[in-house]
Amino acid sequence: MTTTGRRLTTSAMIASFVDEGQKTTSAPFGHALSRLAEQRPEVVGLSADLAKYTDMHVFREAHPDRFFQMGMAEQAMLGAAAGMAEVGLVPFASTYSVFATRRAYDFLCLDIAEPGLNVNVVGGLPGLTTGYGPSHQATEDLAILRGMPGLTIVDPCDSVDIEQAVPALADAPGPSYLRLLRGSVATVLDEYDYRFELGKAAELRTGRDVLMISTGLMTMRALTAAAELEADHVDVAVLHVPTIKPLDRDAILRETAGDRLVVTLENHTVVGGLAESVASCLAFAGAGVRIVPIGLPDEFLAAGALPTLHDRYGLSVPEIKKRVLAELS
Amino acid sequence: MSDRIQALRGAARRIRLHALNMGEVQGQGYIAQALGVADILAVVYSDQLRYRPEDPEWPERDRFLLSIGHYAIALYAALAEAGVLDVEELQTYGSDGSRLPMSGMASYTPGMEISGGSLGHGLGVATGMAMGLRHQGNPARVFNLLSDGELDEGSTWEAALAATHHGLDNLTAIVDVNALQADGPTAGVLRTEPVADKWRAFGWHALRVDGNDVDALVAGFDELREHRGSPSVLVCDTQVGRGVPFLEAREKAHFMRVEEHEWQLAREQLEEVGA
């Protein structure tokens, strides 16, 4: 992965994780929210001093009267978003995932989820999308939030997913958490016959040998790995699961019914995220299917350059291929 | 004494009586605090708040947020006095299947705007409501009753900053300073004084009154109502157990156990004192 002659560094906190040569779309969340707001006057945006870094600045510029700056105070932001929803507005509140989950959990839980309000919490830098270190790497956000009753959790793959998820989340009456990919975001799913549907998994690719069940940005890696594994005569299917909760159990049980090797891929610790969601779905249904979990290890991750870290922790395409081939041999 | 004040004292006395009657159902609870805030709730519900008892969801209603969910017994009493709840329903307090759980929850009780058992939530939600209502051109006002113990929670001060920054003069905080929290006197647990100065330093228009003096409460709320440009807070010093001298004197007042034979005694003292 390392380009010869260029020393990789941590660089900016918000370094892009897209692979070289990938098609991208700029700030899909900010633009999608701005477009939605033109249709729906009750849509408002809040930020906790990170509008510029969560693409909320696009909305702020388009609809300044509907943007509310709450300062570096995530608890107050989620409480205020709840108050706005109580009076009939549809708030999108963005900050980094670590602050929305670790810091403001009680506020997301009691103010928003318990009364079932339509507040959409948007978390930047999910999983390993910054090399800044554990303070900013939300490697356990799905694990933290999956236990919260009534919360919809979406982990989009790319700009297509994000653009379609934003109006869908505004339409859905309850609370949601959206893992945000920001800045220059890969555009991948436009090549597939795909539409984001809340709560639904989508088979993007069929294959006889391996079933990859993936979520978030790992779906684009799964698709690349699947294409490259053709050269190794391995036929890989990819089931994209953008909604972590509620989980599309029917699709997972249907797709895992055969004798294909089942691999889960997620940009999250293997504890409490997609792998364990799939595992419990299978076990509770009495389906004795072994799954190979590709995800981040149960540890606080190193700081460093993202390509290096994705290689080191097994999220890069070459590492995914290695793991699959080893399991098949 | 004016008719206004006399009527409010009557309302406060009935709120205390309702609270004692509910307390008797459970044998224990946050009775001392309920007796302490009865005057505040009487003035708020009978004099200050705009609402329709028969339509608790009326969009133009002023919002009253109880962030101290464990004071629910006091708010149920006030909602009965306000006509939102039937007095007979108070007898179900804390019982299985009741709409009146021991800790206040919005989904259970008409007139209960938020679930507030975890402290430090009310002012943040109130701030959002005040911002949202103003954005919508809705003239409704938002009130949030906090306790002095709740000032320990950092999120309260996050919300206080935001409310000032956004110039929310449709927001009024009411701080019940009874100087007592779960582990003992506030002064020993985590010192919060000078309370009013702290709010002023955060940009709030602050007044401090005797929270058991109906006259002072009415004058205070009336003055805050006229204030423009920033949020307001009424800091209210209250006496736990107020109106029932033997409860006022009880040392373990935070979560009070009252013996079976004492409830009637308490009601009689309430009558004698005429509080």
Boltz contact constraints between the chains, C-beta under 6 A:
constraints:
  - contact:
      token1: [A, 70]
      token2: [B, 162]
      max_distance: 6.0
  - contact:
      token1: [A, 73]
      token2: [B, 158]
      max_distance: 6.0
  - contact:
      token1: [A, 75]
      token2: [B, 155]
      max_distance: 6.0
  - contact:
      token1: [A, 75]
      token2: [B, 158]
      max_distance: 6.0
  - contact:
      token1: [A, 76]
      token2: [B, 124]
      max_distance: 6.0
  - contact:
      token1: [A, 76]
      token2: [B, 158]
      max_distance: 6.0
  - contact:
      token1: [A, 76]
      token2: [B, 159]
      max_distance: 6.0
  - contact:
      token1: [A, 76]
      token2: [B, 162]
      max_distance: 6.0
  - contact:
      token1: [A, 79]
      token2: [B, 121]
      max_distance: 6.0
  - contact:
      token1: [A, 79]
      token2: [B, 124]
      max_distance: 6.0
  - contact:
      token1: [A, 79]
      token2: [B, 125]
      max_distance: 6.0
  - contact:
      token1: [A, 80]
      token2: [B, 124]
      max_distance: 6.0
  - contact:
      token1: [A, 80]
      token2: [B, 127]
      max_distance: 6.0
  - contact:
      token1: [A, 80]
      token2: [B, 128]
      max_distance: 6.0
  - contact:
      token1: [A, 82]
      token2: [B, 125]
      max_distance: 6.0
  - contact:
      token1: [A, 83]
      token2: [B, 125]
      max_distance: 6.0
  - contact:
      token1: [A, 83]
      token2: [B, 128]
      max_distance: 6.0
  - contact:
      token1: [A, 83]
      token2: [B, 129]
      max_distance: 6.0
  - contact:
      token1: [A, 84]
      token2: [B, 128]
      max_distance: 6.0
  - contact:
      token1: [A, 84]
      token2: [B, 132]
      max_distance: 6.0
  - contact:
      token1: [A, 86]
      token2: [B, 129]
      max_distance: 6.0
  - contact:
      token1: [A, 87]
      token2: [B, 129]
      max_distance: 6.0
  - contact:
      token1: [A, 87]
      token2: [B, 132]
      max_distance: 6.0
  - contact:
      token1: [A, 87]
      token2: [B, 133]
      max_distance: 6.0
  - contact:
      token1: [A, 89]
      token2: [B, 132]
      max_distance: 6.0
  - contact:
      token1: [A, 106]
      token2: [B, 118]
      max_distance: 6.0
  - contact:
      token1: [A, 110]
      token2: [B, 118]
      max_distance: 6.0
  - contact:
      token1: [A, 110]
      token2: [B, 121]
      max_distance: 6.0
  - contact:
      token1: [A, 111]
      token2: [B, 121]
      max_distance: 6.0
  - contact:
      token1: [A, 111]
      token2: [B, 125]
      max_distance: 6.0
  - contact:
      token1: [A, 114]
      token2: [B, 115]
      max_distance: 6.0
  - contact:
      token1: [A, 115]
      token2: [B, 106]
      max_distance: 6.0
